[in-house]
């Protein structure tokens, strides 16, 4: 059903053009939108008109028109006045509302289709049949973005995203829960993953300025068939979670750039616990003091370069060597050796993953 706000905007527009008052009532005789206050005097006549077999009728100086949704009565349109010109205006207004009904019904059907498509709730044969019926291309390239808002039911963020892609009739914007906005975007042949990243950044910037909403965005890989859209959605969901664990400083995360974090995310917790116990003999890397952790992180940032790390930490090279030697004695791992550095880096990521999963279980 059309929202009352849209109906009111339509009636206001028609009145501004024709200078004629109109009113729309639903099938139960309740007012949905009106441009004048005296509509109460016409409600009883409208209710009588509902039971009439006529499509239009003049009663007590007002003209009534039925607006049908296929064979079912959806609205009663009331036009204040009874001459022939107002009859034509009423027919035009009823036709406009009828077209709005068709458009909103198609939009609703498409929204339901996209939701079921994302959630894998469609059989393949139904998928293609319904897509054809809704005039949705099945063999074009698409990618799924998930836009996570800070607050639930962030209508400002949703409207901002819809306005941003208002001209893109082949892109679909929906939601499968109260926190995330889903964008299923058609990808042109010339578009690359760099272009997808730019699109995500545009959305972030727009929501920050227009909706005053801080968001995180994740997107999956490009798929070439409608049956694969759900896979891109699942990839985006994983990217959103993995981004929170390992890339918390980023507000845009791509599934294709998750690296080793994607593998760690899929490990069972008991296996992670066993790995940490074997590597650190029951200790945990997050038990190290802040100085040691900052040294380790900076050393990794500089690709195990001792000179550059000491320069950025504003310490003497020998001081850094001393810290690395101390770490080696405590853990048995020498971060200057590539294999040991890889083991330690993975261990740090595994610990972050376990902490994140533990916080989710607690919540």
N, C-alpha and C positions, 0 to 999 in steps of 0.2 A: 504494500500500500504506500502511496505517496505521503511524505511527511506533511503535517499541517503547515509547517513553515514554507515549504515549496508552494503549496496551494495558496497560501496568503500572498506570497510574492507574485504569483501568477495573477490573482485577482486584482492586486494593487496596480500591476502593470496594465491590465485591461481597463481599469477604471481611469487611469491617467490618460489613456488614449481616447476612450469613448465617453468619459464623464458620466458613466452609468454605474449604479451600485449593483453589486453581485454578492451572492452568498452560496457556499457549498456545505451541504449536510451529508453525513454518511448514511449508510443503509438503515441505521437505527434511528435516524432523525436528529442526531446530535450535530451541532455546528462544528465544522472543521476549519472554516475560514470565512471571513465576511468583511465587507467594506462599509457597512452601516450598522447602526445600533438598534434599528427598529425591526430587526429580523425575527424577534420573538413573536410578532403578530402573524408571521407566516408559517410558523413551525407546524401548527395543527393542519394547515392546508397541505404542507409538504408530506406529512405522514399519510394523509388521505391519498395523495398522488402516488405514493409508493405502491398501493394496492391497485392502482388504475392500470389497465392494459395499454394506455396511451404512452407514447414516447415523450410527448410534450403536451403541456396543458396550461391554459390561462385561468387563474383562480384569484378573485378579489384584487385585480389590478397588478398581479405579478405573474410572470411566466416561469414555468417549471420544466426542466429537462432532465431526462434520465441519462446517466453515464454508466455504461455497462462494461464489465470485465468479462469478455466472451459472452456467456449467457447469464451471468450473475450481476445483479444490481450492485454497483459500488458507491455511487454518489448521486445526490440530487442537486442540480444547479438551479439557483433562483436568480432571476433577473427582475429588477424593480422597474415595472412599466409593462405596457401591453400592446404597443404598436408594432407594425411590421418590421421596422428597422431594428427594434430591440429583439424581435424574434430571430433575425439574421445574426445579430450579435450573440445571442444565446447559443445558437447552433455552432457558431465559430468557437465560442468559449468551451462548449461541451466537447467539440472536436479536439481542442487543445488539451484538455484534461484527459481525454481518451488516449491521445498520443503519449502524454506523460505516463499514464498507466502502463502502456506497452513498453516504454523505455525503461521504467523502473522495474517492471517484472523481468525483462530481459537482463537487466543489470543484476537483479537479485539471483536469477538463475545462474548467471555467469559466476557470481561470487560464491555460490554454493558449489558449483562445479570445481572452481579453483581450490577451495578448501578441501574438498574430497580428493582432488588430485594430489595435493600436497601430502595429505595424510594416508595415501595409498588405500583409499576406501572404494576404488572403482575397479571393476573387471576391465580387462583390456578392450574387449569388444564394446562394452558400454562407453568406455573412455572416448573412443574414436567416433562412435555414433552421436554422443551428446556434444562433442566438440564440433562436429559438422553441423548439427542442428543450431548451435549457438554461434556459428560462423567464426570459430576459433581455429586458426591454422594449426595443423598438427606436426608439420615438418620444418619449422623454423627454429633458429637458435635462440635459446633463452638462458637466463641465469636467475637464481633466487637470492634476494637480499633479505636478511632479517635485521630489523631496526628495533633495538631494545631501548625502551624509554625508562627514565628514572622512576616515574610514577605509573601506577596502573590506570587504565582507561584515560590516557592522555589524549583527549580529543583535539587539542590544539596541534599536537604533533601530527596526528592522523590527517587533519585537514590541510596542514602545511605540505605534507608529502603528496596528498591528492592534488593540491593546486600546482605543485612543482611538475607533476606529470600529467596535468589536465589535457594537454594536447596530444598525448601519446595514447591513442585509443587501443593499441595492441599490448599495452602494459596493464597489469592487474595489481591492484592494491587491496589487501584484505588483512584479516587478523584471525589467528586460531586460538589466541588466549588474550588475557587482559593486559599483558605487558609488552607484547611484540607486534610490530607492524610488519607485514610481509609484502615485499615487492617482487612480482614475477615480471622480469623485464626482457623484452625482445632485444636480441643482440644482432647488430648489423654485421655483414661479412667483414667490413673494414675494421671493426672494433677489436681491440686487443685487451688483455688483462690490465694493462696500464689504464685504458679507458674506463674499465670497470672500477678501478681504484679511484679515478678522478670523479666518477659519478657518485661513489660513496662519500667522498670528501665534500662534494657539493651539498649532498643531503645533510651531512653533519653541520656544515657552516650555516645552511639555511635554517635548520632547526635551532641552532644556537642563537641566531639573530631574530628570526621571526617568531618562534614558539617559546623562546627562552628555555629550551629543554636540552639537557645534556644526554647524549645517546651513545650507544655502542652499536656498530654495524659489522655484520659478518656476511660473507657471500660465498656461494659454492662455485663449482666449475661450470663452464658453459656446456649445455646439452643441446642436442640437435633434434630431438623428437619429444613429443608431449609426454610419452610414457616415462621419460627420464627426469621430468621436472621434480618428482618427489625425491630423487637421488640428490639433486642440487640443493633441495631444501634440507635434507638430512646432513649434507656436508656443511651447509651454512650453520645449522644448529651445533654441530661439533666444533666448528671454527669459533663460534661465540663462546662456548665453554672453555675450549683450549686457550682462547685469547685471555679469558679472565685469570687463568692459572699462570701462564707463562709470558703473556704480553700485556700485562695490566696497564702499561703506560700508553698503549695504542688504543685509539677509538675506532679504528677500521682494521679488520682482520680478514684475510683471504684464506680459504681452505687450501689453496695451492701453495701457500707459503708457511704452512704450519710446521714443516720439517719434522724433527724427531719428536716434537711435542705431541704430534698426532699419534705416534706409536705408543708413547708412554700413556696417553689418555685411555688407550684400549687395554692396558695391562690390568689384570686382577690385583686387588689390594694385597692378598696374601703373598703373591709373587713379589710385589714391591717391597713388602716388609722383609721377606727372605733376602732380597738383594741388598738392602741397606744393612741388615745384620751381618751379612758376609763381608761387605766392603768395610764397614766401620766398626765391626765387632760390637754391635749393640748400641753404639752411639749414633747421634744424628748430626748432620752438617749444620743444622740451625742452632746447635748448642755452642758453636764457635762465637767468640766475642765479635763486636761490631768492627773492630779494627781488622781482624782476620778476614771477615766476610767481605769488607770493602776492598781489601787487597786482592782477594780471590776474584771478585767480580771485575775489578779493573784489569787484572791480568788477562782474564778471558776476553774482555772488550778489546784489548790491544793484541790479540792473537798470540799470546804467550811471549810477547816482546818485553824483556826485562828492562831495557833502557827506557822505552817509551812509557812503561807503567810507572817506573820510579819517578820519571819527570812529571807525569800527571798527578802523582800522589804527593809531589814535593818532598820526596825523601831520597836519601843517598842510595845508590845502587846496592851497596853492601847491606843496607838496612832491609831492602826488599829480599835479597838473597837469604838473609838471616831468617826472615819471616817464612820464606818458602821451605827452608831447611827445618824450621820448627814444625811446620805443618806436615812435612814428610815423616818426621819422627813420630808424630801423633797418629797419623793415618796410614803410613806405609806407602803413600802416593806422592810422587814427585811431579808437581804440575809443570815442570820444565820438560818432562817427557810426554810426548804426544799421547801415547796410549793411556798413561795415568791421568792426563788432563781430561781426556774424553770420558774416562770412567767417573772422574769426580764431577764433571759437568752433568752427566746423566744422573748421577746420584742426587745432585742438587735439585734437578727437575723432578725426579721421582718423589723427593720429600715435599716439594711444592704441590705436586699432584695429590699426595696422600693427605696433606693438610686441607686442601680444598674439598676433597671428598668427605673428610671427617666433618668439616663445617657444614656441608650440605646435609649430612645425616643428622647432625645435631639440630639444625634448623627444621 
